[in-house]
Amino acid sequence: MAVIHPTEEERVAICEWLTANGINVKSVPLHSDFAVKGGQIHYTEFVRDEETGNILYDPTTRSAVERTASAPCLVQPSASLNIPTWGP
């Protein structure tokens, strides 16, 4: 689920859920598509420079570089977030 323009309450709930699962919220764009499949959270994250930690920027697309990522789902998302969940 991607929440294009989350309300402040939705943004806070998403950030709390990601943090509870050990995911750095500063590495996840708000437009990330979240899903829980087979005990893993699947989402989009920014790619960072290994030396500086800065988010990489693609001058061709004029946007931050992103990639898909996954992490163990230790805390299930609140039903109010409407994040698709499949498997145990």
N, C-alpha and C positions, 0 to 999 in steps of 0.2 A: 504494500500500500504506500502510495506517495501522497503526502498531504502537501499540496502545492502552496497554499497560504494558510498555514496552521494558525489557529487562535493562540493566544498566549497560554491558555490552559493546555491545549494539545501539545504545544512545544515543550512545556514544562514536563508533561507526562511522558513524552517521547524521551526527553533527556534523562529523566529519572529511571526509566526502563533500561535505556542503553547503559547508563552508569551502573545500575544494579547487575548488569551482565558483563561488566569489565570493559566496556567499549568507550573510548575517548570521544565524547560528544563533539569536540572541536575538530575531529577528523571526519565527521559525517555531515554531508550537505543536507539541508532541510528537505530537499526534494528527493531524497533517497527512497527507493522502493524497498520496503521491509517485508520479509516473509520468514516464517519459522517452519523448517522442513527437517524431519528426522532429528530433532534435538539441536539443530543449528540455526542461528539467526543469519539470514542472508541479507546483505545491504550494500550500499555504495559508499566508498570512502575516498577522501582526497589522497593523492600520491604526494609524499613529502620528500624533500631533498634529504639524503641520508646524513650529510654533514651539518646542515644548518637547521633542519627540521621545518623549513619553510614549505608551504604548499607550492607545488610546481604549476606553472602557468604555460599554456600552449598559445603562442602568438598567432598561430594559424586560425584556431577556433575562437581565440580571445576569451578563453575560459580556463578554469582550473582543470588540471588533469585528474581524472577519476578512474577507479577500478572497482570491480566487484570483490567483496570480502565476505568472510563468514566467521562466526564465533559461537562457542557453546551457549545454548540458551539455558541459563541457570534460573532465571525468573521469567515466567510466562507473561506475555503482554496483557494489559487490561483489555477486557472486551470492548471498552469504549474507544480504543485505538483502531479497531477493525483491521488488525494485521492478520493476514491469512496464516493459518497454522495447519500443517499436515504431519502426520506421524506422531510417534510417542515423544 
